């Protein structure tokens, strides 16, 4: 077996790896749909759905966007922007709740 082609497969992933990740994503989506039909308390539902969505996003970013196979410097460039976007969500969330309250009046 050619060592160059073997190294290329390990650096970019294989069809088997991507198939397994796709199956895991499909199962996680099925769990999310199942949870949507359960009558859980709102806070528990939100925590479960957001948690599953974060896991799914991490898998998609790592494998399908190939960040798992990139150098650490690229990750260290993108991770602060993720934190920045999350902070922006927390900053603007109270304003969105204010708009929701204005509609109720």
N, CA, C and O of each residue as an XYZ file, in Angstrom:
420
protein
N       0.848     -1.184      0.000
C       0.000      0.000      0.000
C       0.886      1.237      0.000
O       1.899      1.277      0.699
N       0.522      2.217     -0.757
C       1.276      3.452     -0.868
C       1.128      4.259      0.420
O       0.009      4.521      0.861
N       2.243      4.653      1.023
C       2.185      5.393      2.287
C       1.629      6.794      2.088
O       1.030      7.359      3.003
N       1.820      7.358      0.905
C       1.298      8.697      0.649
C      -0.232      8.700      0.649
O      -0.846      9.588      1.241
N      -0.849      7.723     -0.003
C      -2.312      7.665     -0.026
C      -2.859      7.314      1.354
O      -3.944      7.767      1.719
N      -2.125      6.514      2.126
C      -2.569      6.190      3.482
C      -2.539      7.437      4.355
O      -3.457      7.655      5.146
N      -1.517      8.246      4.228
C      -1.429      9.481      5.002
C      -2.529     10.458      4.597
O      -3.064     11.185      5.435
N      -2.859     10.471      3.315
C      -3.916     11.373      2.852
C      -5.267     10.991      3.442
O      -6.072     11.864      3.764
N      -5.522      9.690      3.586
C      -6.793      9.255      4.169
C      -6.879      9.627      5.645
O      -7.939     10.050      6.107
N      -5.800      9.479      6.388
C      -5.853      9.795      7.810
C      -5.906     11.288      8.051
O      -6.398     11.723      9.093
N      -5.411     12.090      7.113
C      -5.429     13.539      7.288
C      -6.769     14.152      6.917
O      -7.072     15.266      7.344
N      -7.578     13.451      6.133
C      -8.847     14.024      5.700
C     -10.061     13.191      6.095
O     -11.189     13.634      5.877
N      -9.883     12.038      6.651
C     -11.004     11.194      7.001
C     -11.333     10.230      5.882
O     -10.883     10.392      4.748
N     -12.117      9.233      6.215
C     -12.493      8.225      5.235
C     -14.006      8.232      5.044
O     -14.744      8.860      5.803
N     -14.441      7.529      4.024
C     -15.872      7.419      3.784
C     -16.558      6.744      4.963
O     -17.671      7.120      5.333
N     -15.908      5.758      5.552
C     -16.475      5.069      6.716
C     -16.651      6.045      7.878
O     -17.680      6.025      8.554
N     -15.653      6.899      8.112
C     -15.741      7.879      9.197
C     -16.904      8.832      8.965
O     -17.701      9.085      9.868
N     -16.994      9.361      7.739
C     -18.071     10.297      7.444
C     -19.443      9.627      7.505
O     -20.419     10.258      7.911
N     -19.528      8.374      7.112
C     -20.792      7.635      7.213
C     -21.200      7.446      8.667
O     -22.371      7.596      9.016
N     -20.236      7.118      9.504
C     -20.541      6.930     10.937
C     -20.982      8.245     11.576
O     -21.920      8.261     12.372
N     -20.321      9.334     11.237
C     -20.709     10.640     11.770
C     -22.109     10.999     11.290
O     -22.906     11.541     12.055
N     -22.415     10.700     10.025
C     -23.753     10.978      9.495
C     -24.811     10.178     10.246
O     -25.885     10.699     10.548
N     -24.519      8.932     10.546
C     -25.464      8.101     11.304
C     -25.657      8.645     12.703
O     -26.783      8.690     13.199
N     -24.570      9.061     13.351
C     -24.675      9.652     14.696
C     -25.526     10.921     14.644
O     -26.373     11.134     15.512
N     -25.307     11.757     13.638
C     -26.110     12.974     13.493
C     -27.584     12.639     13.259
O     -28.468     13.320     13.778
N     -27.841     11.611     12.492
C     -29.217     11.182     12.231
C     -29.886     10.695     13.517
O     -31.045     11.014     13.780
N     -29.151      9.924     14.313
C     -29.692      9.431     15.587
C     -29.964     10.595     16.531
O     -31.015     10.643     17.171
N     -29.021     11.534     16.623
C     -29.225     12.694     17.495
C     -30.431     13.523     17.052
O     -31.168     14.040     17.892
N     -30.636     13.652     15.756
C     -31.814     14.353     15.256
C     -33.085     13.603     15.625
O     -34.089     14.214     15.989
N     -33.042     12.288     15.531
C     -34.192     11.482     15.950
C     -34.500     11.665     17.429
O     -35.666     11.735     17.818
N     -33.469     11.741     18.250
C     -33.668     11.979     19.691
C     -34.295     13.352     19.906
O     -35.179     13.505     20.749
N     -33.844     14.353     19.150
C     -34.431     15.690     19.279
C     -35.907     15.693     18.892
O     -36.723     16.324     19.565
N     -36.253     14.998     17.823
C     -37.654     14.931     17.397
C     -38.478     14.196     18.451
O     -39.592     14.612     18.768
N     -37.932     13.100     18.998
C     -38.626     12.367     20.046
C     -38.859     13.248     21.270
O     -39.946     13.235     21.848
N     -37.844     14.010     21.664
C     -37.985     14.902     22.815
C     -39.028     15.980     22.572
O     -39.677     16.438     23.512
N     -39.195     16.388     21.325
C     -40.182     17.421     21.005
C     -41.605     16.931     21.280
O     -42.490     17.735     21.570
N     -41.825     15.638     21.191
C     -43.158     15.093     21.438
C     -43.433     14.821     22.915
O     -44.584     14.616     23.300
N     -42.400     14.817     23.737
C     -42.590     14.605     25.168
C     -43.046     15.893     25.832
O     -42.703     16.988     25.386
N     -43.803     15.760     26.876
C     -44.271     16.926     27.622
C     -43.327     17.177     28.803
O     -43.674     16.927     29.957
N     -42.145     17.668     28.494
C     -41.154     17.973     29.522
C     -41.278     19.429     29.943
O     -41.792     20.249     29.182
N     -40.816     19.762     31.141
C     -40.767     21.178     31.519
C     -39.901     21.964     30.523
O     -38.947     21.433     29.956
N     -40.250     23.220     30.328
C     -39.610     24.032     29.288
C     -38.101     24.117     29.500
O     -37.338     23.966     28.546
N     -37.666     24.353     30.717
C     -36.230     24.497     30.975
C     -35.480     23.206     30.658
O     -34.405     23.237     30.059
N     -36.045     22.086     31.057
C     -35.406     20.801     30.779
C     -35.358     20.537     29.270
O     -34.361     20.032     28.754
N     -36.437     20.879     28.574
C     -36.491     20.697     27.132
C     -35.440     21.552     26.439
O     -34.734     21.074     25.551
N     -35.333     22.822     26.844
C     -34.352     23.716     26.235
C     -32.929     23.246     26.477
O     -32.106     23.267     25.562
N     -32.631     22.827     27.686
C     -31.283     22.359     28.007
C     -30.955     21.122     27.169
O     -29.857     21.019     26.621
N     -31.888     20.196     27.068
C     -31.649     18.971     26.298
C     -31.466     19.274     24.811
O     -30.530     18.774     24.186
N     -32.353     20.090     24.244
C     -32.267     20.383     22.816
C     -31.040     21.216     22.467
O     -30.390     20.968     21.451
N     -30.722     22.196     23.297
C     -29.526     23.006     23.033
C     -28.273     22.154     23.201
O     -27.333     22.271     22.415
N     -28.255     21.302     24.215
C     -27.101     20.417     24.412
C     -26.883     19.484     23.230
O     -25.756     19.325     22.760
N     -27.955     18.868     22.750
C     -27.841     18.001     21.579
C     -27.428     18.787     20.333
O     -26.665     18.290     19.504
N     -27.930     19.999     20.208
C     -27.557     20.825     19.057
C     -26.087     21.213     19.100
O     -25.435     21.277     18.058
N     -25.561     21.471     20.280
C     -24.139     21.803     20.405
C     -23.277     20.604     20.018
O     -22.260     20.757     19.341
N     -23.687     19.411     20.447
C     -22.947     18.200     20.072
C     -22.986     18.010     18.557
O     -21.966     17.705     17.939
N     -24.160     18.191     17.964
C     -24.281     18.046     16.515
C     -23.443     19.088     15.783
O     -22.773     18.770     14.801
N     -23.479     20.321     16.254
C     -22.678     21.374     15.615
C     -21.190     21.064     15.720
O     -20.442     21.285     14.768
N     -20.757     20.556     16.864
C     -19.344     20.215     17.026
C     -18.926     19.105     16.064
O     -17.840     19.158     15.487
N     -19.786     18.098     15.892
C     -19.477     17.031     14.943
C     -19.418     17.542     13.509
O     -18.531     17.167     12.743
N     -20.362     18.394     13.156
C     -20.382     18.947     11.800
C     -19.144     19.800     11.550
O     -18.508     19.689     10.502
N     -18.806     20.645     12.508
C     -17.634     21.502     12.349
C     -16.364     20.668     12.290
O     -15.487     20.934     11.468
N     -16.255     19.670     13.144
C     -15.027     18.872     13.205
C     -14.821     18.026     11.962
O     -13.716     17.975     11.422
N     -15.871     17.364     11.503
C     -15.692     16.406     10.412
C     -16.072     16.950      9.043
O     -15.281     16.850      8.105
N     -17.268     17.525      8.906
C     -17.715     17.948      7.581
C     -17.106     19.271      7.152
O     -17.018     19.553      5.957
N     -16.684     20.086      8.108
C     -15.964     21.312      7.767
C     -14.460     21.110      7.920
O     -13.680     22.049      7.762
N     -14.064     19.894      8.225
C     -12.669     19.451      8.269
C     -11.798     20.176      9.294
O     -10.577     20.200      9.140
N     -12.382     20.761     10.326
C     -11.549     21.424     11.322
C     -10.777     20.431     12.181
O      -9.746     20.785     12.754
N     -11.250     19.213     12.278
C     -10.513     18.202     13.034
C      -9.164     17.929     12.391
O      -8.211     17.550     13.072
N      -9.084     18.118     11.105
C      -7.870     17.802     10.378
C      -6.998     19.040     10.126
O      -5.957     18.942      9.476
N      -7.414     20.185     10.630
C      -6.641     21.416     10.441
C      -5.645     21.599     11.589
O      -5.679     20.888     12.593
N      -4.782     22.551     11.405
C      -3.820     22.859     12.443
C      -4.503     23.560     13.607
O      -5.583     24.131     13.451
N      -3.880     23.515     14.756
C      -4.427     24.130     15.962
C      -4.576     25.641     15.786
O      -5.476     26.236     16.377
N      -3.730     26.262     15.002
C      -3.790     27.718     14.841
C      -5.120     28.163     14.224
O      -5.637     29.224     14.573
N      -5.672     27.366     13.318
C      -6.965     27.718     12.728
C      -8.063     27.652     13.786
O      -8.926     28.527     13.848
N      -8.026     26.614     14.614
C      -9.001     26.492     15.695
C      -8.880     27.672     16.655
O      -9.889     28.239     17.073
N      -7.665     28.038     17.000
C      -7.457     29.145     17.931
C      -7.851     30.485     17.321
O      -8.078     31.452     18.047
N      -7.932     30.548     16.025
C      -8.422     31.758     15.364
C      -9.945     31.809     15.402
O     -10.522     32.877     15.607
N     -10.597     30.677     15.211
C     -12.058     30.645     15.130
C     -12.748     30.594     16.490
O     -13.846     31.130     16.638
N     -12.132     29.967     17.476
C     -12.784     29.786     18.777
C     -13.123     31.118     19.455
O     -14.226     31.246     19.986
N     -12.227     32.117     19.464
C     -12.622     33.405     20.066
C     -13.828     34.042     19.386
O     -14.626     34.714     20.039
N     -13.965     33.834     18.082
C     -15.133     34.387     17.384
C     -16.419     33.686     17.817
O     -17.476     34.314     17.887
N     -16.331     32.399     18.105
C     -17.485     31.676     18.629
C     -17.903     32.260     19.978
O     -19.087     32.498     20.217
N     -16.938     32.486     20.848
C     -17.227     33.084     22.152
C     -17.830     34.478     21.970
O     -18.776     34.843     22.667
N     -17.290     35.244     21.045
C     -17.807     36.591     20.769
C     -19.264     36.534     20.302
O     -20.085     37.335     20.749
N     -19.587     35.610     19.421
C     -20.971     35.478     18.929
C     -21.918     35.060     20.046
O     -23.043     35.554     20.117
N     -21.483     34.164     20.911
C     -22.322     33.752     22.039
C     -22.562     34.921     22.976
O     -23.677     35.109     23.462
N     -21.525     35.707     23.234
C     -21.694     36.888     24.084
C     -22.668     37.884     23.458
O     -23.477     38.486     24.164
N     -22.595     38.060     22.148
C     -23.547     38.945     21.481
C     -24.986     38.446     21.635
O     -25.911     39.240     21.804
N     -25.162     37.132     21.574
C     -26.504     36.586     21.788
C     -27.021     36.935     23.173
O     -28.179     37.325     23.325
N     -26.174     36.799     24.177
C     -26.589     37.129     25.539
C     -26.848     38.624     25.708
O     -27.707     39.020     26.496
N     -26.115     39.449     24.977
C     -26.316     40.893     25.073
C     -27.657     41.292     24.466
O     -28.363     42.128     25.030
N     -28.016     40.711     23.333
C     -29.235     41.113     22.638
C     -30.475     40.330     23.058
O     -31.582     40.692     22.661
N     -30.326     39.276     23.843
C     -31.485     38.493     24.280
C     -32.484     39.318     25.084
O     -33.684     39.203     24.839
N     -32.043     40.154     26.043
C     -33.043     40.952     26.777
C     -33.870     41.851     25.862
O     -35.058     42.057     26.113
N     -33.269     42.382     24.819
C     -34.006     43.234     23.898
C     -35.075     42.438     23.154
O     -36.172     42.947     22.923
N     -34.773     41.213     22.784
C     -35.770     40.395     22.105
C     -36.919     40.039     23.049
O     -38.068     39.936     22.620
N     -36.610     39.855     24.321
C     -37.675     39.562     25.283
C     -38.562     40.799     25.484
O     -39.769     40.669     25.687
N     -37.971     41.983     25.428
C     -38.742     43.213     25.548
C     -39.723     43.331     24.389
O     -40.869     43.737     24.579
N     -39.275     42.980     23.194
C     -40.177     43.033     22.036
C     -41.310     42.031     22.180
O     -42.441     42.317     21.788
N     -41.024     40.870     22.733
C     -42.065     39.875     22.956
C     -43.105     40.391     23.943
O     -44.303     40.176     23.755
N     -42.656     41.061     24.980
C     -43.588     41.623     25.980
C     -44.414     42.747     25.374
O     -45.578     42.911     25.738
N     -43.842     43.525     24.458
C     -44.601     44.608     23.830
C     -45.729     44.063     22.970
O     -46.784     44.689     22.877
N     -45.533     42.914     22.342
C     -46.591     42.315     21.516
C     -47.747     41.815     22.355
O     -48.894     41.817     21.909
N     -47.443     41.381     23.587
C     -48.476     40.803     24.446
C     -49.448     41.876     24.959
O     -50.570     41.555     25.350
N     -49.034     43.116     24.959
C     -49.891     44.168     25.501
C     -51.010     44.555     24.598
O     -51.805     45.431     24.940
